Every structure is written in structure tokens, then in C-alpha cells.
Amino acid sequence: MESRMRIIRKSKGYTLKEAAAATGLNHATISRAERGMKTPSSETLYRLARLYECSMEELIEDQNYKNEGREE
């Protein structure tokens, strides 16, 4: 099942590399967040939310992170 973050990115027409370039984030950081492998920092969520024109909460809705409590 695709994460909400990945669904939003794709619906806005961005590849991982395009989203990374537009936000100044590493594409691996975005990928790990989308797969639930790493809890994204508030700065990461902020940058992505601005790019995708959505709320930070929308990006992480229904997401279970494997290393809960660890920020990037």
C-alpha cells in the first residue's frame, strides 16, 4: 500500500528527484519518509507541504514509522 506522502507527491506530478531538487532535501530522505523507514523532521514535512500545497498533517496521515520518536 502506498503511503499518503507518496500518493500526494505523485498526484502533484513530482518524481522523487524533482521533489528533492525543489525542496533542497536529499531524495533518499524523502524516499525513506514515504516508505515509513524514517520519521521525517518537522523541517522536512514543512518543505514538502509547501511544495505540494497541503498541510503537514496530510503528509503523515495514517503513517506508521518503524523508528518512531527519532527525528531526522
Buried (B, 14 or more C-beta within 10 A) or exposed (E): EEBBBBEBBBEBEBEBEBBBEBBEBEBEBBBBBBBBEBBBBEEBBBBBBEBBEBEBEEBBEEBEBEEEEEEB
